[in-house]
Amino acid sequence: MVTSTPGRPAWTFLTNHAHVLLAVARNPDALVADVAAQVGVTPRAALSILRDLEEAGYLVRTRRGRRTHYEIRPHQHFRHPSTAQHEVDGLLDLLGRERPSSLTAERPPPPPTAREDAP
């Protein structure tokens, strides 16, 4: 049985690995503690996930002075067989960046279609 803690749902559509990847896509220079806080995991868990993502080829980690910079490797495919034909880039494009306000406005209605009974 899956139970939830106060303020957190019992399950989500995305794994913690996906949430960490999205956090890094939003801020490639984020501290591990910041990524952990954003995802809702411990810093140790976030670091473990970052290592998993690096070992699997989804990101590259480089040191810049005392900081770590993460670079997402493009065109990596999902790992699950049912979605392996899709690249992770689509998820990052959909959820990884803040959308400009012009894109979040209500969509205009579609243009009228030609009716068959029209002359």
Biopython code that builds the backbone (N, CA, C, O; Angstrom):
import numpy as np
from Bio.PDB.StructureBuilder import StructureBuilder

atoms = [
    (1, "MET", "N", (0.838, -1.174, 0.000)),
    (1, "MET", "CA", (0.000, 0.000, 0.000)),
    (1, "MET", "C", (0.886, 1.241, 0.000)),
    (1, "MET", "O", (1.839, 1.344, 0.773)),
    (2, "VAL", "N", (0.549, 2.191, -0.891)),
    (2, "VAL", "CA", (1.295, 3.438, -0.986)),
    (2, "VAL", "C", (0.578, 4.491, -0.154)),
    (2, "VAL", "O", (-0.619, 4.723, -0.323)),
    (3, "THR", "N", (1.317, 5.118, 0.738)),
    (3, "THR", "CA", (0.726, 6.170, 1.552)),
    (3, "THR", "C", (1.452, 7.470, 1.263)),
    (3, "THR", "O", (2.598, 7.470, 0.813)),
    (4, "SER", "N", (0.783, 8.561, 1.523)),
    (4, "SER", "CA", (1.416, 9.851, 1.300)),
    (4, "SER", "C", (1.706, 10.507, 2.639)),
    (4, "SER", "O", (1.049, 10.240, 3.645)),
    (5, "THR", "N", (2.708, 11.372, 2.619)),
    (5, "THR", "CA", (3.007, 12.168, 3.793)),
    (5, "THR", "C", (2.312, 13.509, 3.616)),
    (5, "THR", "O", (1.991, 13.882, 2.488)),
    (6, "PRO", "N", (2.074, 14.233, 4.675)),
    (6, "PRO", "CA", (1.400, 15.526, 4.548)),
    (6, "PRO", "C", (2.139, 16.431, 3.556)),
    (6, "PRO", "O", (3.352, 16.621, 3.653)),
    (7, "GLY", "N", (1.391, 16.977, 2.613)),
    (7, "GLY", "CA", (1.979, 17.874, 1.627)),
    (7, "GLY", "C", (2.568, 17.191, 0.414)),
    (7, "GLY", "O", (2.974, 17.866, -0.532)),
    (8, "ARG", "N", (2.625, 15.873, 0.415)),
    (8, "ARG", "CA", (3.184, 15.149, -0.734)),
    (8, "ARG", "C", (2.210, 14.057, -1.147)),
    (8, "ARG", "O", (1.676, 13.339, -0.302)),
    (9, "PRO", "N", (1.982, 13.935, -2.453)),
    (9, "PRO", "CA", (1.082, 12.872, -2.917)),
    (9, "PRO", "C", (1.726, 11.503, -2.773)),
    (9, "PRO", "O", (2.945, 11.388, -2.643)),
    (10, "ALA", "N", (0.909, 10.481, -2.797)),
    (10, "ALA", "CA", (1.402, 9.109, -2.649)),
    (10, "ALA", "C", (2.213, 8.662, -3.859)),
    (10, "ALA", "O", (3.098, 7.816, -3.733)),
    (11, "TRP", "N", (1.919, 9.226, -5.038)),
    (11, "TRP", "CA", (2.671, 8.876, -6.238)),
    (11, "TRP", "C", (2.612, 10.044, -7.211)),
    (11, "TRP", "O", (1.746, 10.911, -7.101)),
    (12, "THR", "N", (3.533, 10.063, -8.160)),
    (12, "THR", "CA", (3.560, 11.100, -9.190)),
    (12, "THR", "C", (3.789, 10.445, -10.542)),
    (12, "THR", "O", (4.181, 9.281, -10.616)),
    (13, "PHE", "N", (3.547, 11.188, -11.600)),
    (13, "PHE", "CA", (3.741, 10.651, -12.939)),
    (13, "PHE", "C", (5.215, 10.552, -13.316)),
    (13, "PHE", "O", (5.584, 9.694, -14.118)),
    (14, "LEU", "N", (6.055, 11.399, -12.762)),
    (14, "LEU", "CA", (7.474, 11.392, -13.091)),
    (14, "LEU", "C", (8.281, 10.864, -11.909)),
    (14, "LEU", "O", (7.925, 11.081, -10.750)),
    (15, "THR", "N", (9.355, 10.178, -12.215)),
    (15, "THR", "CA", (10.237, 9.661, -11.171)),
    (15, "THR", "C", (11.107, 10.789, -10.620)),
    (15, "THR", "O", (11.161, 11.881, -11.186)),
    (16, "ASN", "N", (11.776, 10.512, -9.521)),
    (16, "ASN", "CA", (12.733, 11.478, -8.978)),
    (16, "ASN", "C", (13.869, 11.722, -9.964)),
    (16, "ASN", "O", (14.409, 12.826, -10.021)),
    (17, "HIS", "N", (14.239, 10.704, -10.743)),
    (17, "HIS", "CA", (15.279, 10.894, -11.753)),
    (17, "HIS", "C", (14.841, 11.943, -12.779)),
    (17, "HIS", "O", (15.634, 12.798, -13.171)),
    (18, "ALA", "N", (13.600, 11.876, -13.204)),
    (18, "ALA", "CA", (13.090, 12.867, -14.158)),
    (18, "ALA", "C", (13.063, 14.246, -13.524)),
    (18, "ALA", "O", (13.429, 15.228, -14.170)),
    (19, "HIS", "N", (12.639, 14.336, -12.282)),
    (19, "HIS", "CA", (12.587, 15.633, -11.606)),
    (19, "HIS", "C", (13.982, 16.231, -11.435)),
    (19, "HIS", "O", (14.152, 17.441, -11.585)),
    (20, "VAL", "N", (14.974, 15.412, -11.126)),
    (20, "VAL", "CA", (16.347, 15.909, -11.005)),
    (20, "VAL", "C", (16.842, 16.394, -12.367)),
    (20, "VAL", "O", (17.461, 17.454, -12.455)),
    (21, "LEU", "N", (16.580, 15.638, -13.417)),
    (21, "LEU", "CA", (16.994, 16.048, -14.754)),
    (21, "LEU", "C", (16.336, 17.374, -15.137)),
    (21, "LEU", "O", (16.989, 18.242, -15.716)),
    (22, "LEU", "N", (15.068, 17.535, -14.824)),
    (22, "LEU", "CA", (14.373, 18.788, -15.104)),
    (22, "LEU", "C", (14.955, 19.944, -14.290)),
    (22, "LEU", "O", (15.088, 21.056, -14.801)),
    (23, "ALA", "N", (15.298, 19.691, -13.043)),
    (23, "ALA", "CA", (15.893, 20.737, -12.205)),
    (23, "ALA", "C", (17.224, 21.196, -12.781)),
    (23, "ALA", "O", (17.525, 22.389, -12.788)),
    (24, "VAL", "N", (18.014, 20.254, -13.259)),
    (24, "VAL", "CA", (19.306, 20.587, -13.860)),
    (24, "VAL", "C", (19.099, 21.326, -15.184)),
    (24, "VAL", "O", (19.855, 22.243, -15.504)),
    (25, "ALA", "N", (18.095, 20.939, -15.945)),
    (25, "ALA", "CA", (17.805, 21.636, -17.200)),
    (25, "ALA", "C", (17.435, 23.091, -16.932)),
    (25, "ALA", "O", (17.787, 23.974, -17.714)),
    (26, "ARG", "N", (16.736, 23.343, -15.842)),
    (26, "ARG", "CA", (16.333, 24.712, -15.494)),
    (26, "ARG", "C", (17.508, 25.531, -14.964)),
    (26, "ARG", "O", (17.586, 26.738, -15.189)),
    (27, "ASN", "N", (18.423, 24.858, -14.256)),
    (27, "ASN", "CA", (19.561, 25.565, -13.661)),
    (27, "ASN", "C", (20.775, 24.649, -13.646)),
    (27, "ASN", "O", (20.980, 23.912, -12.682)),
    (28, "PRO", "N", (21.593, 24.687, -14.716)),
    (28, "PRO", "CA", (22.742, 23.787, -14.819)),
    (28, "PRO", "C", (23.828, 24.014, -13.769)),
    (28, "PRO", "O", (24.717, 23.179, -13.607)),
    (29, "ASP", "N", (23.761, 25.134, -13.057)),
    (29, "ASP", "CA", (24.772, 25.430, -12.042)),
    (29, "ASP", "C", (24.225, 25.297, -10.623)),
    (29, "ASP", "O", (24.851, 25.764, -9.672)),
    (30, "ALA", "N", (23.072, 24.670, -10.475)),
    (30, "ALA", "CA", (22.444, 24.534, -9.159)),
    (30, "ALA", "C", (23.295, 23.675, -8.235)),
    (30, "ALA", "O", (23.955, 22.733, -8.672)),
    (31, "LEU", "N", (23.268, 24.014, -6.962)),
    (31, "LEU", "CA", (23.908, 23.187, -5.946)),
    (31, "LEU", "C", (23.079, 21.926, -5.734)),
    (31, "LEU", "O", (21.863, 21.932, -5.924)),
    (32, "VAL", "N", (23.739, 20.859, -5.345)),
    (32, "VAL", "CA", (23.028, 19.605, -5.085)),
    (32, "VAL", "C", (21.933, 19.818, -4.042)),
    (32, "VAL", "O", (20.839, 19.267, -4.168)),
    (33, "ALA", "N", (22.220, 20.604, -3.027)),
    (33, "ALA", "CA", (21.217, 20.872, -1.986)),
    (33, "ALA", "C", (19.998, 21.581, -2.567)),
    (33, "ALA", "O", (18.871, 21.325, -2.144)),
    (34, "ASP", "N", (20.219, 22.472, -3.534)),
    (34, "ASP", "CA", (19.097, 23.181, -4.170)),
    (34, "ASP", "C", (18.264, 22.238, -5.025)),
    (34, "ASP", "O", (17.036, 22.310, -5.021)),
    (35, "VAL", "N", (18.937, 21.351, -5.761)),
    (35, "VAL", "CA", (18.227, 20.353, -6.565)),
    (35, "VAL", "C", (17.406, 19.457, -5.649)),
    (35, "VAL", "O", (16.243, 19.169, -5.930)),
    (36, "ALA", "N", (18.012, 19.021, -4.562)),
    (36, "ALA", "CA", (17.322, 18.149, -3.608)),
    (36, "ALA", "C", (16.077, 18.827, -3.042)),
    (36, "ALA", "O", (15.016, 18.211, -2.949)),
    (37, "ALA", "N", (16.210, 20.087, -2.666)),
    (37, "ALA", "CA", (15.069, 20.809, -2.100)),
    (37, "ALA", "C", (13.957, 20.965, -3.136)),
    (37, "ALA", "O", (12.777, 20.841, -2.811)),
    (38, "GLN", "N", (14.336, 21.235, -4.374)),
    (38, "GLN", "CA", (13.334, 21.405, -5.422)),
    (38, "GLN", "C", (12.582, 20.108, -5.697)),
    (38, "GLN", "O", (11.372, 20.122, -5.923)),
    (39, "VAL", "N", (13.303, 18.987, -5.675)),
    (39, "VAL", "CA", (12.702, 17.689, -5.977)),
    (39, "VAL", "C", (11.985, 17.111, -4.762)),
    (39, "VAL", "O", (11.016, 16.365, -4.905)),
    (40, "GLY", "N", (12.455, 17.451, -3.581)),
    (40, "GLY", "CA", (11.850, 16.911, -2.361)),
    (40, "GLY", "C", (12.519, 15.637, -1.900)),
    (40, "GLY", "O", (11.870, 14.746, -1.353)),
    (41, "VAL", "N", (13.844, 15.550, -2.125)),
    (41, "VAL", "CA", (14.634, 14.403, -1.684)),
    (41, "VAL", "C", (15.801, 14.930, -0.857)),
    (41, "VAL", "O", (16.022, 16.139, -0.785)),
    (42, "THR", "N", (16.536, 14.034, -0.245)),
    (42, "THR", "CA", (17.713, 14.448, 0.509)),
    (42, "THR", "C", (18.844, 14.791, -0.459)),
    (42, "THR", "O", (18.851, 14.319, -1.595)),
    (43, "PRO", "N", (19.803, 15.615, -0.012)),
    (43, "PRO", "CA", (20.961, 15.891, -0.865)),
    (43, "PRO", "C", (21.711, 14.617, -1.266)),
    (43, "PRO", "O", (22.223, 14.515, -2.381)),
    (44, "ARG", "N", (21.770, 13.667, -0.365)),
    (44, "ARG", "CA", (22.438, 12.398, -0.689)),
    (44, "ARG", "C", (21.710, 11.662, -1.819)),
    (44, "ARG", "O", (22.349, 11.118, -2.719)),
    (45, "ALA", "N", (20.372, 11.647, -1.770)),
    (45, "ALA", "CA", (19.584, 11.010, -2.825)),
    (45, "ALA", "C", (19.750, 11.764, -4.138)),
    (45, "ALA", "O", (19.881, 11.143, -5.193)),
    (46, "ALA", "N", (19.748, 13.101, -4.088)),
    (46, "ALA", "CA", (19.941, 13.894, -5.306)),
    (46, "ALA", "C", (21.302, 13.620, -5.923)),
    (46, "ALA", "O", (21.410, 13.481, -7.141)),
    (47, "LEU", "N", (22.333, 13.539, -5.111)),
    (47, "LEU", "CA", (23.676, 13.245, -5.616)),
    (47, "LEU", "C", (23.732, 11.862, -6.247)),
    (47, "LEU", "O", (24.368, 11.680, -7.285)),
    (48, "SER", "N", (23.078, 10.893, -5.635)),
    (48, "SER", "CA", (23.024, 9.541, -6.191)),
    (48, "SER", "C", (22.315, 9.536, -7.550)),
    (48, "SER", "O", (22.755, 8.869, -8.486)),
    (49, "ILE", "N", (21.222, 10.280, -7.644)),
    (49, "ILE", "CA", (20.486, 10.361, -8.912)),
    (49, "ILE", "C", (21.322, 11.059, -9.963)),
    (49, "ILE", "O", (21.340, 10.631, -11.117)),
    (50, "LEU", "N", (22.019, 12.130, -9.589)),
    (50, "LEU", "CA", (22.898, 12.823, -10.538)),
    (50, "LEU", "C", (23.979, 11.878, -11.062)),
    (50, "LEU", "O", (24.312, 11.907, -12.247)),
    (51, "ARG", "N", (24.517, 11.053, -10.191)),
    (51, "ARG", "CA", (25.524, 10.065, -10.621)),
    (51, "ARG", "C", (24.902, 9.050, -11.577)),
    (51, "ARG", "O", (25.508, 8.697, -12.588)),
    (52, "ASP", "N", (23.690, 8.578, -11.261)),
    (52, "ASP", "CA", (22.994, 7.651, -12.153)),
    (52, "ASP", "C", (22.817, 8.267, -13.540)),
    (52, "ASP", "O", (23.088, 7.623, -14.553)),
    (53, "LEU", "N", (22.362, 9.515, -13.576)),
    (53, "LEU", "CA", (22.120, 10.194, -14.844)),
    (53, "LEU", "C", (23.417, 10.401, -15.623)),
    (53, "LEU", "O", (23.439, 10.299, -16.849)),
    (54, "GLU", "N", (24.485, 10.689, -14.904)),
    (54, "GLU", "CA", (25.786, 10.854, -15.563)),
    (54, "GLU", "C", (26.290, 9.520, -16.111)),
    (54, "GLU", "O", (26.742, 9.451, -17.254)),
    (55, "GLU", "N", (26.215, 8.474, -15.314)),
    (55, "GLU", "CA", (26.671, 7.151, -15.759)),
    (55, "GLU", "C", (25.864, 6.631, -16.942)),
    (55, "GLU", "O", (26.397, 5.914, -17.789)),
    (56, "ALA", "N", (24.580, 6.987, -17.007)),
    (56, "ALA", "CA", (23.721, 6.542, -18.101)),
    (56, "ALA", "C", (23.857, 7.425, -19.342)),
    (56, "ALA", "O", (23.275, 7.120, -20.382)),
    (57, "GLY", "N", (24.623, 8.517, -19.241)),
    (57, "GLY", "CA", (24.876, 9.354, -20.397)),
    (57, "GLY", "C", (23.880, 10.473, -20.622)),
    (57, "GLY", "O", (23.883, 11.092, -21.687)),
    (58, "TYR", "N", (23.021, 10.750, -19.639)),
    (58, "TYR", "CA", (22.027, 11.813, -19.797)),
    (58, "TYR", "C", (22.595, 13.197, -19.508)),
    (58, "TYR", "O", (22.077, 14.197, -20.005)),
    (59, "LEU", "N", (23.650, 13.259, -18.713)),
    (59, "LEU", "CA", (24.283, 14.545, -18.437)),
    (59, "LEU", "C", (25.774, 14.360, -18.239)),
    (59, "LEU", "O", (26.267, 13.262, -17.982)),
    (60, "VAL", "N", (26.479, 15.488, -18.369)),
    (60, "VAL", "CA", (27.924, 15.538, -18.162)),
    (60, "VAL", "C", (28.173, 16.546, -17.053)),
    (60, "VAL", "O", (27.616, 17.644, -17.044)),
    (61, "ARG", "N", (29.016, 16.147, -16.128)),
    (61, "ARG", "CA", (29.332, 17.007, -14.986)),
    (61, "ARG", "C", (30.744, 17.535, -15.147)),
    (61, "ARG", "O", (31.669, 16.760, -15.387)),
    (62, "THR", "N", (30.927, 18.856, -15.018)),
    (62, "THR", "CA", (32.259, 19.456, -15.074)),
    (62, "THR", "C", (32.422, 20.413, -13.898)),
    (62, "THR", "O", (31.461, 21.031, -13.439)),
    (63, "ARG", "N", (33.631, 20.516, -13.435)),
    (63, "ARG", "CA", (33.942, 21.431, -12.342)),
    (63, "ARG", "C", (34.287, 22.791, -12.920)),
    (63, "ARG", "O", (35.028, 22.885, -13.899)),
    (64, "ARG", "N", (33.759, 23.831, -12.326)),
    (64, "ARG", "CA", (34.081, 25.216, -12.671)),
    (64, "ARG", "C", (34.476, 25.905, -11.372)),
    (64, "ARG", "O", (33.640, 26.450, -10.652)),
    (65, "GLY", "N", (35.761, 25.864, -11.098)),
    (65, "GLY", "CA", (36.226, 26.386, -9.814)),
    (65, "GLY", "C", (35.740, 25.481, -8.704)),
    (65, "GLY", "O", (36.009, 24.280, -8.706)),
    (66, "ARG", "N", (35.029, 26.054, -7.764)),
    (66, "ARG", "CA", (34.506, 25.270, -6.643)),
    (66, "ARG", "C", (33.098, 24.765, -6.903)),
    (66, "ARG", "O", (32.524, 24.079, -6.057)),
    (67, "ARG", "N", (32.531, 25.092, -8.062)),
    (67, "ARG", "CA", (31.164, 24.718, -8.393)),
    (67, "ARG", "C", (31.135, 23.598, -9.421)),
    (67, "ARG", "O", (32.126, 23.336, -10.103)),
    (68, "THR", "N", (30.013, 22.960, -9.517)),
    (68, "THR", "CA", (29.791, 21.927, -10.519)),
    (68, "THR", "C", (28.775, 22.448, -11.525)),
    (68, "THR", "O", (27.760, 23.037, -11.155)),
    (69, "HIS", "N", (29.064, 22.224, -12.804)),
    (69, "HIS", "CA", (28.158, 22.599, -13.885)),
    (69, "HIS", "C", (27.682, 21.314, -14.545)),
    (69, "HIS", "O", (28.472, 20.404, -14.794)),
    (70, "TYR", "N", (26.397, 21.247, -14.825)),
    (70, "TYR", "CA", (25.814, 20.074, -15.471)),
    (70, "TYR", "C", (25.354, 20.454, -16.865)),
    (70, "TYR", "O", (24.744, 21.504, -17.070)),
    (71, "GLU", "N", (25.652, 19.598, -17.809)),
    (71, "GLU", "CA", (25.213, 19.804, -19.184)),
    (71, "GLU", "C", (24.388, 18.598, -19.609)),
    (71, "GLU", "O", (24.852, 17.459, -19.536)),
    (72, "ILE", "N", (23.172, 18.854, -20.049)),
    (72, "ILE", "CA", (22.290, 17.788, -20.517)),
    (72, "ILE", "C", (22.768, 17.349, -21.895)),
    (72, "ILE", "O", (22.983, 18.184, -22.774)),
    (73, "ARG", "N", (22.932, 16.063, -22.086)),
    (73, "ARG", "CA", (23.312, 15.533, -23.400)),
    (73, "ARG", "C", (22.041, 15.358, -24.224)),
    (73, "ARG", "O", (21.112, 14.672, -23.797)),
    (74, "PRO", "N", (21.996, 15.973, -25.399)),
    (74, "PRO", "CA", (20.785, 15.900, -26.220)),
    (74, "PRO", "C", (20.594, 14.524, -26.854)),
    (74, "PRO", "O", (21.529, 13.734, -26.981)),
    (75, "HIS", "N", (19.372, 14.275, -27.240)),
    (75, "HIS", "CA", (18.989, 13.103, -28.033)),
    (75, "HIS", "C", (19.159, 11.761, -27.317)),
    (75, "HIS", "O", (19.361, 10.732, -27.961)),
    (76, "GLN", "N", (19.077, 11.777, -26.003)),
    (76, "GLN", "CA", (19.121, 10.530, -25.244)),
    (76, "GLN", "C", (17.701, 9.968, -25.167)),
    (76, "GLN", "O", (16.737, 10.714, -24.995)),
    (77, "HIS", "N", (17.589, 8.681, -25.294)),
    (77, "HIS", "CA", (16.273, 8.049, -25.307)),
    (77, "HIS", "C", (15.836, 7.630, -23.907)),
    (77, "HIS", "O", (16.661, 7.384, -23.027)),
    (78, "PHE", "N", (14.510, 7.556, -23.721)),
    (78, "PHE", "CA", (13.970, 7.040, -22.461)),
    (78, "PHE", "C", (14.434, 5.601, -22.276)),
    (78, "PHE", "O", (14.730, 4.912, -23.253)),
    (79, "ARG", "N", (14.498, 5.158, -21.063)),
    (79, "ARG", "CA", (15.008, 3.822, -20.752)),
    (79, "ARG", "C", (13.943, 2.737, -20.799)),
    (79, "ARG", "O", (14.259, 1.579, -21.071)),
    (80, "HIS", "N", (12.689, 3.089, -20.541)),
    (80, "HIS", "CA", (11.633, 2.078, -20.505)),
    (80, "HIS", "C", (11.315, 1.628, -21.927)),
    (80, "HIS", "O", (11.197, 2.466, -22.821)),
    (81, "PRO", "N", (11.173, 0.319, -22.155)),
    (81, "PRO", "CA", (10.922, -0.186, -23.514)),
    (81, "PRO", "C", (9.702, 0.439, -24.202)),
    (81, "PRO", "O", (9.706, 0.603, -25.422)),
    (82, "SER", "N", (8.672, 0.784, -23.449)),
    (82, "SER", "CA", (7.470, 1.326, -24.086)),
    (82, "SER", "C", (7.657, 2.758, -24.585)),
    (82, "SER", "O", (6.870, 3.234, -25.404)),
    (83, "THR", "N", (8.689, 3.449, -24.101)),
    (83, "THR", "CA", (8.936, 4.828, -24.531)),
    (83, "THR", "C", (10.344, 5.025, -25.095)),
    (83, "THR", "O", (10.761, 6.156, -25.345)),
    (84, "ALA", "N", (11.062, 3.947, -25.292)),
    (84, "ALA", "CA", (12.460, 4.033, -25.720)),
    (84, "ALA", "C", (12.638, 4.675, -27.090)),
    (84, "ALA", "O", (13.734, 5.130, -27.417)),
    (85, "GLN", "N", (11.588, 4.718, -27.892)),
    (85, "GLN", "CA", (11.707, 5.339, -29.210)),
    (85, "GLN", "C", (11.691, 6.868, -29.109)),
    (85, "GLN", "O", (11.991, 7.549, -30.090)),
    (86, "HIS", "N", (11.348, 7.413, -27.945)),
    (86, "HIS", "CA", (11.280, 8.859, -27.746)),
    (86, "HIS", "C", (12.541, 9.378, -27.060)),
    (86, "HIS", "O", (13.135, 8.705, -26.218)),
    (87, "GLU", "N", (12.932, 10.589, -27.442)),
    (87, "GLU", "CA", (14.076, 11.232, -26.799)),
    (87, "GLU", "C", (13.624, 12.029, -25.585)),
    (87, "GLU", "O", (12.511, 12.554, -25.551)),
    (88, "VAL", "N", (14.490, 12.113, -24.601)),
    (88, "VAL", "CA", (14.206, 12.860, -23.383)),
    (88, "VAL", "C", (14.065, 14.355, -23.700)),
    (88, "VAL", "O", (13.451, 15.091, -22.927)),
    (89, "ASP", "N", (14.622, 14.806, -24.819)),
    (89, "ASP", "CA", (14.538, 16.212, -25.212)),
    (89, "ASP", "C", (13.084, 16.702, -25.227)),
    (89, "ASP", "O", (12.813, 17.845, -24.859)),
    (90, "GLY", "N", (12.167, 15.854, -25.644)),
    (90, "GLY", "CA", (10.761, 16.247, -25.694)),
    (90, "GLY", "C", (10.226, 16.584, -24.305)),
    (90, "GLY", "O", (9.487, 17.554, -24.138)),
    (91, "LEU", "N", (10.598, 15.790, -23.324)),
    (91, "LEU", "CA", (10.186, 16.056, -21.945)),
    (91, "LEU", "C", (10.802, 17.360, -21.453)),
    (91, "LEU", "O", (10.132, 18.167, -20.810)),
    (92, "LEU", "N", (12.076, 17.562, -21.757)),
    (92, "LEU", "CA", (12.747, 18.787, -21.333)),
    (92, "LEU", "C", (12.138, 20.007, -22.014)),
    (92, "LEU", "O", (11.987, 21.056, -21.388)),
    (93, "ASP", "N", (11.788, 19.877, -23.291)),
    (93, "ASP", "CA", (11.143, 20.987, -23.986)),
    (93, "ASP", "C", (9.775, 21.294, -23.384)),
    (93, "ASP", "O", (9.381, 22.455, -23.271)),
    (94, "LEU", "N", (9.068, 20.253, -23.004)),
    (94, "LEU", "CA", (7.728, 20.433, -22.459)),
    (94, "LEU", "C", (7.743, 20.997, -21.040)),
    (94, "LEU", "O", (6.970, 21.899, -20.715)),
    (95, "LEU", "N", (8.621, 20.464, -20.203)),
    (95, "LEU", "CA", (8.596, 20.808, -18.779)),
    (95, "LEU", "C", (9.857, 21.475, -18.250)),
    (95, "LEU", "O", (9.852, 22.002, -17.137)),
    (96, "GLY", "N", (10.921, 21.464, -19.012)),
    (96, "GLY", "CA", (12.215, 21.877, -18.487)),
    (96, "GLY", "C", (12.456, 23.359, -18.384)),
    (96, "GLY", "O", (13.291, 23.795, -17.592)),
    (97, "ARG", "N", (11.742, 24.147, -19.168)),
    (97, "ARG", "CA", (11.976, 25.582, -19.152)),
    (97, "ARG", "C", (10.678, 26.302, -18.818)),
    (97, "ARG", "O", (9.579, 25.803, -19.060)),
    (98, "GLU", "N", (10.845, 27.483, -18.257)),
    (98, "GLU", "CA", (9.684, 28.330, -18.020)),
    (98, "GLU", "C", (9.206, 28.821, -19.371)),
    (98, "GLU", "O", (10.015, 29.223, -20.208)),
    (99, "ARG", "N", (7.917, 28.794, -19.589)),
    (99, "ARG", "CA", (7.358, 29.254, -20.854)),
    (99, "ARG", "C", (7.165, 30.767, -20.812)),
    (99, "ARG", "O", (6.757, 31.316, -19.788)),
    (100, "PRO", "N", (7.458, 31.437, -21.923)),
    (100, "PRO", "CA", (7.157, 32.873, -21.975)),
    (100, "PRO", "C", (5.664, 33.094, -21.772)),
    (100, "PRO", "O", (4.852, 32.240, -22.128)),
    (101, "SER", "N", (5.305, 34.232, -21.205)),
    (101, "SER", "CA", (3.893, 34.487, -20.910)),
    (101, "SER", "C", (3.040, 34.443, -22.160)),
    (101, "SER", "O", (1.857, 34.112, -22.086)),
    (102, "SER", "N", (3.618, 34.771, -23.314)),
    (102, "SER", "CA", (2.835, 34.740, -24.545)),
    (102, "SER", "C", (2.418, 33.325, -24.911)),
    (102, "SER", "O", (1.420, 33.137, -25.606)),
    (103, "LEU", "N", (3.162, 32.331, -24.456)),
    (103, "LEU", "CA", (2.814, 30.951, -24.763)),
    (103, "LEU", "C", (1.832, 30.363, -23.763)),
    (103, "LEU", "O", (1.203, 29.343, -24.043)),
    (104, "THR", "N", (1.695, 30.980, -22.620)),
    (104, "THR", "CA", (0.800, 30.428, -21.609)),
    (104, "THR", "C", (-0.596, 31.018, -21.705)),
    (104, "THR", "O", (-1.508, 30.583, -21.003)),
    (105, "ALA", "N", (-0.765, 32.011, -22.576)),
    (105, "ALA", "CA", (-2.091, 32.608, -22.749)),
    (105, "ALA", "C", (-3.032, 31.592, -23.377)),
    (105, "ALA", "O", (-2.602, 30.619, -23.996)),
    (106, "GLU", "N", (-4.312, 31.838, -23.205)),
    (106, "GLU", "CA", (-5.313, 30.934, -23.762)),
    (106, "GLU", "C", (-5.165, 30.872, -25.276)),
    (106, "GLU", "O", (-4.973, 31.897, -25.930)),
    (107, "ARG", "N", (-5.252, 29.681, -25.823)),
    (107, "ARG", "CA", (-5.140, 29.503, -27.265)),
    (107, "ARG", "C", (-6.380, 30.035, -27.961)),
    (107, "ARG", "O", (-7.491, 29.907, -27.447)),
    (108, "PRO", "N", (-6.188, 30.638, -29.148)),
    (108, "PRO", "CA", (-7.369, 31.072, -29.891)),
    (108, "PRO", "C", (-8.118, 29.858, -30.413)),
    (108, "PRO", "O", (-7.533, 28.786, -30.564)),
    (109, "PRO", "N", (-9.408, 30.015, -30.689)),
    (109, "PRO", "CA", (-10.172, 28.870, -31.199)),
    (109, "PRO", "C", (-9.658, 28.481, -32.579)),
    (109, "PRO", "O", (-9.139, 29.330, -33.304)),
    (110, "PRO", "N", (-9.794, 27.216, -32.952)),
    (110, "PRO", "CA", (-9.332, 26.789, -34.276)),
    (110, "PRO", "C", (-10.168, 27.439, -35.367)),
    (110, "PRO", "O", (-11.327, 27.790, -35.142)),
    (111, "PRO", "N", (-9.579, 27.601, -36.553)),
    (111, "PRO", "CA", (-10.350, 28.209, -37.630)),
    (111, "PRO", "C", (-11.518, 27.315, -38.012)),
    (111, "PRO", "O", (-11.461, 26.098, -37.840)),
    (112, "PRO", "N", (-12.584, 27.930, -38.536)),
    (112, "PRO", "CA", (-13.744, 27.101, -38.933)),
    (112, "PRO", "C", (-13.353, 26.165, -40.065)),
    (112, "PRO", "O", (-12.543, 26.506, -40.927)),
    (113, "THR", "N", (-13.943, 24.987, -40.043)),
    (113, "THR", "CA", (-13.678, 24.024, -41.107)),
    (113, "THR", "C", (-14.741, 24.135, -42.170)),
    (113, "THR", "O", (-15.866, 24.557, -41.904)),
    (114, "ALA", "N", (-14.378, 23.753, -43.370)),
    (114, "ALA", "CA", (-15.341, 23.796, -44.472)),
    (114, "ALA", "C", (-16.416, 22.755, -44.220)),
    (114, "ALA", "O", (-16.122, 21.624, -43.833)),
    (115, "ARG", "N", (-17.650, 23.142, -44.440)),
    (115, "ARG", "CA", (-18.753, 22.207, -44.249)),
    (115, "ARG", "C", (-19.065, 21.542, -45.571)),
    (115, "ARG", "O", (-18.982, 22.163, -46.631)),
    (116, "GLU", "N", (-19.418, 20.301, -45.499)),
    (116, "GLU", "CA", (-19.713, 19.533, -46.704)),
    (116, "GLU", "C", (-20.937, 20.055, -47.436)),
    (116, "GLU", "O", (-21.011, 19.972, -48.662)),
    (117, "ASP", "N", (-21.909, 20.600, -46.688)),
    (117, "ASP", "CA", (-23.141, 21.040, -47.337)),
    (117, "ASP", "C", (-23.051, 22.483, -47.823)),
    (117, "ASP", "O", (-24.027, 23.014, -48.353)),
    (118, "ALA", "N", (-21.882, 23.134, -47.650)),
    (118, "ALA", "CA", (-21.728, 24.508, -48.133)),
    (118, "ALA", "C", (-21.544, 24.494, -49.646)),
    (118, "ALA", "O", (-20.979, 23.543, -50.188)),
    (119, "PRO", "N", (-22.024, 25.563, -50.356)),
    (119, "PRO", "CA", (-21.906, 25.587, -51.819)),
    (119, "PRO", "C", (-20.496, 25.709, -52.292)),
    (119, "PRO", "O", (-20.250, 25.742, -53.498)),
]
sb = StructureBuilder()
sb.init_structure("model")
sb.init_model(0)
sb.init_chain("A")
sb.init_seg("    ")
for serial, (resi, resn, name, xyz) in enumerate(atoms, 1):
    if name == "N":
        sb.init_residue(resn, " ", resi, " ")
    sb.init_atom(name, np.array(xyz, "f"), 0.0, 1.0, " ", f" {name:<3s}", serial, name[0])
structure = sb.get_structure()
